[in-house]
């Protein structure tokens, strides 16, 4: 990990730690226009703090609840980030990465930036984190290898960990641009679907790694109807592969809505479009790989290559303002994917 200088500014620290905790977002966030890049980068780090607390196995459920509540108070300016950092940091085990520990240790720096944002931006951040922390606690405490109850529960889980982030970003975009704000109602609905598309892609890609951690985020009802019990989760079973195909179809429908979210962003807002399109393109290519290899047994088998990431960036940049071509490219790339019998929002 990069050594953090005590003399670098809070902004420099945020830029440097972002690279350490997420290569993907460190790639996309700088594409956003100023000052959105700073606000979104800060929001990602705060979400990562919440996620780090929930994922630490060394903490009991009561400790996680306590620290998560204190974290929300810190974000709201009602509690000291220094005290939380000092109390929380020693609790982490080797299961938490060095970069995430560094983030917790330097939480006061991140929070100082948070409290420098506009009132509207801070309100959007607090709302997102409040919903996310509450939802994660509920789902984590009830998680297990038998999966979620049904597709409705999957939707609810995806909303709490991703859909609400889409709503927050939409609030940021609308506050940044009056032109975007005119389409806020339509964007707000599609934002949840956009978040679910990305989250479902990650759930499918990481399902075997999640199983090793003792959790499963797949819906039981989809597989039960095919005669497969998620408690017997093993790669290669025909019924399980069929269930995966159904979930890919659901994610495909949400990807459709994600594209239309992007096309509602004015074509001249190229930075915001790039931020969204790169994420969409990488999700599409990941789903294509999963769909080609339904019997995969570990995430790295379906992870897209750096070459594919570069291709997404290159193609997106060329056609960033060409809505018709973007729609054609989307249709071409998603053509191999199954389609779910779900209502498309647009």
HELIX and SHEET records of a PDB file:
HELIX    1   1 UNK A   10  UNK A   21  1                                  12    
HELIX    2   2 UNK A   23  UNK A   28  1                                   6    
HELIX    3   3 UNK A   29  UNK A   31  5                                   3    
HELIX    4   4 UNK A   36  UNK A   55  1                                  20    
HELIX    5   5 UNK A   61  UNK A   75  1                                  15    
HELIX    6   6 UNK A   81  UNK A   89  1                                   9    
HELIX    7   7 UNK A   98  UNK A  105  1                                   8    
HELIX    8   8 UNK A  107  UNK A  114  1                                   8    
HELIX    9   9 UNK A  119  UNK A  141  1                                  23    
HELIX   10  10 UNK A  151  UNK A  158  1                                   8    
HELIX   11  11 UNK A  159  UNK A  163  3                                   5    
HELIX   12  12 UNK A  164  UNK A  176  1                                  13    
HELIX   13  13 UNK A  178  UNK A  181  1                                   4    
HELIX   14  14 UNK A  184  UNK A  205  1                                  22    
HELIX   15  15 UNK A  207  UNK A  212  1                                   6    
HELIX   16  16 UNK A  220  UNK A  224  1                                   5    
HELIX   17  17 UNK A  230  UNK A  232  5                                   3    
HELIX   18  18 UNK A  238  UNK A  264  1                                  27    
HELIX   19  19 UNK A  270  UNK A  292  1                                  23    
HELIX   20  20 UNK A  299  UNK A  301  5                                   3    
HELIX   21  21 UNK A  306  UNK A  318  1                                  13    
HELIX   22  22 UNK A  323  UNK A  334  1                                  12    
END                                                                             
